[in-house]
Amino acid sequence: MSQDRVDKAAEGIEADVVSLTERLKSAPAGDVMEQELRLLEALLFAAVEPIDVETLRERMSEDADVGALLARLARDYSGRGVNLVRVAKRWRFQTASDLEHHLVDIKEAPRKLSKAALETLAIVAYHQPVTRAEIEDVRGVAVSKGTLDVLMELSWIRLRGRRRTPGRPVTFGTTENFLAHFNLENITDLPGRDDLKAAGLLDPRLPKDFEMPEPIMPDDLTVGEVPLDEEENPEFFEDFLEEDDGDIT
């Protein structure tokens, strides 16, 4: 092929690219938004775990208004069998809550938490950051290491740091997996006293001066905490309180 033909072919390709770019720029805004919605929908559908907004922004065009697109997509799916929801500051598709019972395999025997584990989880969620001794003070009985181990294996609680008190006991808090499992956007979405009372979960004869702690955001260490030492491995951590056999998980 002669050099003239090569040059003409290159000019033709360049003209095609320019033409395509101009057509995209002049495309109706509605068409562009629909394409962005399709891409966002595909990204959320393909994600194996809830996905955060920053990751979505990295995958989409610079001009895409991810916040507005998420709101539009959530509205589009609001009345369908699958909903777009925000949990633990991330987004995911999940089965509509009123249809969940149709999809449960009756042959499945899910692991059931003991009363001790449920009480401990509730105390950690509402009182975090909280030490083992403080959990025992609220429950009124000793907490076995096994109870805490079960909750940590489920990745519902974690070691946060150490209390600035003699002995520097470790503090516990909830995790993003806890929020995701219970469909909570933030820890502050946990029900308060009035909600629990209305649901019949609190004794109506509670004294008037009964106070219930308000859940706080568990992300950062508080003034009364220090970080864990670098050599401490939370997965295999054991505190040095004496083991108590009076609590069964």
C-alpha positions as CSV (number, residue, x, y, z in Angstrom):
1,M,0.0,0.0,0.0
2,S,1.4,3.4,-0.9
3,Q,2.1,6.1,1.6
4,D,-0.7,8.2,0.2
5,R,-3.3,5.5,0.8
6,V,-2.0,5.0,4.4
7,D,-2.3,8.7,5.0
8,K,-5.8,8.8,3.6
9,A,-6.9,5.8,5.7
10,A,-5.5,7.4,8.8
11,E,-7.4,10.6,8.0
12,G,-10.6,8.6,7.5
13,I,-10.2,6.9,10.9
14,E,-9.5,10.2,12.6
15,A,-12.6,11.7,11.0
16,D,-14.7,8.8,12.2
17,V,-13.5,9.2,15.8
18,V,-14.2,13.0,15.7
19,S,-17.6,12.4,14.3
20,L,-18.5,9.8,17.0
21,T,-17.2,12.1,19.7
22,E,-19.4,14.9,18.4
23,R,-22.4,12.6,18.3
24,L,-21.9,11.6,21.9
25,K,-21.6,15.2,23.0
26,S,-24.7,16.1,21.2
27,A,-26.7,13.1,22.5
28,P,-29.8,14.1,24.5
29,A,-29.2,14.3,28.2
30,G,-31.9,11.7,28.8
31,D,-30.1,9.1,26.7
32,V,-26.8,9.7,28.6
33,M,-28.5,9.4,32.0
34,E,-30.1,6.1,30.9
35,Q,-26.8,4.7,29.9
36,E,-25.3,5.8,33.2
37,L,-28.2,4.2,35.1
38,R,-27.6,1.0,33.2
39,L,-23.9,1.0,34.1
40,L,-24.6,1.8,37.7
41,E,-27.2,-1.0,37.8
42,A,-24.7,-3.5,36.3
43,L,-22.0,-2.5,38.8
44,L,-24.3,-3.0,41.8
45,F,-25.6,-6.3,40.4
46,A,-22.1,-7.7,39.8
47,A,-20.7,-6.7,43.2
48,V,-20.4,-9.6,45.6
49,E,-20.5,-7.3,48.6
50,P,-22.1,-3.9,49.4
51,I,-20.2,-1.2,47.4
52,D,-19.4,2.3,48.5
53,V,-20.0,5.5,46.5
54,E,-16.3,6.2,46.0
55,T,-15.8,2.9,44.3
56,L,-18.8,3.6,42.1
57,R,-17.4,7.0,41.1
58,E,-14.1,5.4,40.1
59,R,-16.0,3.0,37.7
60,M,-18.2,5.7,36.1
61,S,-17.6,8.8,34.0
62,E,-16.3,11.9,35.6
63,D,-19.5,13.8,34.8
64,A,-21.8,11.2,36.4
65,D,-23.8,12.4,39.4
66,V,-23.6,9.1,41.3
67,G,-25.6,10.4,44.2
68,A,-28.5,11.4,42.0
69,L,-28.3,8.2,40.0
70,L,-28.4,6.1,43.2
71,A,-31.5,8.0,44.4
72,R,-33.2,7.4,41.0
73,L,-32.3,3.7,40.9
74,A,-33.5,3.2,44.5
75,R,-36.8,4.9,43.6
76,D,-37.2,2.7,40.5
77,Y,-36.6,-0.5,42.5
78,S,-38.7,0.6,45.6
79,G,-41.8,-1.4,44.7
80,R,-40.1,-4.4,43.1
81,G,-39.1,-7.8,44.4
82,V,-35.5,-6.6,44.7
83,N,-34.7,-3.2,46.4
84,L,-31.6,-1.0,46.3
85,V,-30.7,-0.2,49.9
86,R,-27.9,1.5,51.8
87,V,-26.3,-0.4,54.6
88,A,-23.2,0.5,56.5
89,K,-22.6,3.5,54.2
90,R,-22.6,1.1,51.2
91,W,-25.2,0.1,48.6
92,R,-26.5,-3.3,47.5
93,F,-29.5,-5.0,46.0
94,Q,-31.4,-7.2,48.3
95,T,-34.7,-9.1,48.4
96,A,-37.7,-7.0,49.4
97,S,-38.4,-7.5,53.1
98,D,-42.0,-8.6,52.6
99,L,-40.9,-11.4,50.3
100,E,-38.0,-12.8,52.4
101,H,-40.1,-15.6,54.0
102,H,-40.9,-17.0,50.5
103,L,-37.2,-17.6,49.8
104,V,-36.2,-19.3,53.0
105,D,-35.3,-23.0,52.6
106,I,-37.3,-24.7,55.3
107,K,-34.7,-27.5,55.4
108,E,-32.0,-25.1,56.5
109,A,-31.2,-25.0,60.2
110,P,-29.6,-21.6,60.9
111,R,-27.3,-21.2,63.8
112,K,-29.3,-19.8,66.8
113,L,-27.5,-17.4,69.2
114,S,-27.9,-18.1,72.9
115,K,-29.6,-15.6,75.2
116,A,-26.2,-14.7,76.6
117,A,-24.8,-13.9,73.1
118,L,-27.8,-11.8,72.2
119,E,-27.7,-9.8,75.4
120,T,-23.9,-9.3,75.0
121,L,-24.4,-8.1,71.4
122,A,-27.1,-5.7,72.5
123,I,-24.9,-4.3,75.2
124,V,-22.0,-3.8,72.9
125,A,-24.2,-2.1,70.3
126,Y,-25.8,0.4,72.7
127,H,-22.8,1.0,75.1
128,Q,-19.8,0.9,72.7
129,P,-17.0,1.3,73.4
130,V,-17.4,-1.2,76.2
131,T,-15.1,-3.5,78.1
132,R,-15.8,-7.0,79.3
133,A,-16.2,-5.8,82.9
134,E,-18.7,-3.2,81.8
135,I,-20.7,-5.8,79.9
136,E,-20.8,-8.0,83.0
137,D,-21.9,-5.0,85.1
138,V,-24.8,-4.4,82.8
139,R,-25.8,-8.0,82.6
140,G,-25.3,-8.7,86.2
141,V,-23.5,-12.0,85.5
142,A,-20.1,-13.0,84.2
143,V,-19.5,-13.2,80.5
144,S,-17.6,-16.2,79.2
145,K,-14.9,-15.8,76.6
146,G,-16.9,-18.2,74.4
147,T,-19.8,-15.7,74.2
148,L,-17.4,-13.0,72.9
149,D,-15.7,-15.5,70.6
150,V,-19.0,-16.4,68.9
151,L,-19.8,-12.8,68.1
152,M,-16.3,-12.1,66.9
153,E,-16.4,-15.2,64.6
154,L,-19.6,-13.8,63.1
155,S,-17.7,-10.5,62.6
156,W,-20.5,-8.7,64.4
157,I,-18.2,-7.2,67.1
158,R,-14.5,-6.3,67.1
159,L,-11.7,-5.1,69.3
160,R,-11.6,-1.3,69.1
161,G,-8.8,-0.3,71.4
162,R,-7.9,-0.2,75.1
163,R,-9.5,1.8,77.9
164,R,-7.3,4.5,79.5
165,T,-7.7,2.9,83.0
166,P,-5.5,0.7,85.1
167,G,-4.9,-2.6,83.4
168,R,-5.8,-1.1,80.0
169,P,-8.8,-3.5,79.3
170,V,-9.7,-3.9,75.7
171,T,-12.9,-2.3,74.4
172,F,-15.4,-3.8,72.0
173,G,-17.6,-2.3,69.3
174,T,-19.8,-3.4,66.4
175,T,-18.7,-3.8,62.8
176,E,-20.0,-3.0,59.3
177,N,-21.0,-6.7,59.0
178,F,-23.3,-6.1,62.0
179,L,-24.9,-3.1,60.3
180,A,-25.3,-5.1,57.0
181,H,-26.8,-8.1,58.7
182,F,-29.4,-6.1,60.5
183,N,-30.0,-3.7,57.5
184,L,-28.9,-0.6,59.3
185,E,-27.4,2.4,57.6
186,N,-25.8,3.7,60.8
187,I,-25.6,2.4,64.4
188,T,-27.8,5.4,65.3
189,D,-30.6,3.7,63.4
190,L,-31.0,1.2,66.3
191,P,-34.4,1.5,68.0
192,G,-34.6,3.8,71.0
193,R,-36.5,3.4,74.2
194,D,-39.8,4.5,72.8
195,D,-39.5,2.2,69.8
196,L,-38.6,-0.9,72.0
197,K,-41.5,-0.1,74.4
198,A,-44.0,0.3,71.5
199,A,-42.8,-3.1,70.2
200,G,-43.4,-4.7,73.5
201,L,-39.7,-5.4,74.1
202,L,-39.5,-3.3,77.3
203,D,-41.5,-3.9,80.5
204,P,-44.2,-1.2,80.6
205,R,-43.6,-1.0,84.4
206,L,-40.1,0.4,84.0
207,P,-39.3,3.1,86.6
208,K,-39.7,6.7,85.4
209,D,-36.0,7.4,85.9
210,F,-34.9,4.4,83.7
211,E,-32.4,5.6,81.1
212,M,-31.3,3.9,78.0
213,P,-28.0,4.8,76.2
214,E,-28.2,6.3,72.8
215,P,-26.0,4.4,70.2
216,I,-23.0,6.3,69.1
217,M,-21.0,6.1,65.9
218,P,-18.3,3.4,66.4
219,D,-15.8,4.5,63.8
220,D,-13.2,6.4,65.8
221,L,-11.6,5.9,69.2
222,T,-13.1,8.0,72.0
223,V,-11.1,10.2,74.4
224,G,-11.0,7.3,76.9
225,E,-9.4,4.9,74.5
226,V,-6.0,4.2,73.1
227,P,-5.2,2.1,70.0
228,L,-4.3,-1.6,70.3
229,D,-0.6,-2.3,70.1
230,E,0.6,-3.3,66.6
231,E,1.7,-6.8,67.7
232,E,-1.8,-7.6,69.1
233,N,-3.8,-9.8,66.7
234,P,-7.5,-9.3,67.3
235,E,-8.4,-12.6,65.7
236,F,-6.5,-14.5,68.4
237,F,-6.7,-12.1,71.3
238,E,-7.4,-13.4,74.7
239,D,-7.9,-11.0,77.7
240,F,-6.5,-12.0,81.0
241,L,-9.6,-12.0,83.1
242,E,-10.3,-15.4,84.8
243,E,-12.6,-17.7,82.8
244,D,-16.0,-18.1,84.2
245,D,-18.0,-21.3,83.6
246,G,-21.3,-19.9,84.7
247,D,-22.2,-18.6,81.2
248,I,-23.1,-20.9,78.3
249,T,-23.1,-19.7,74.7
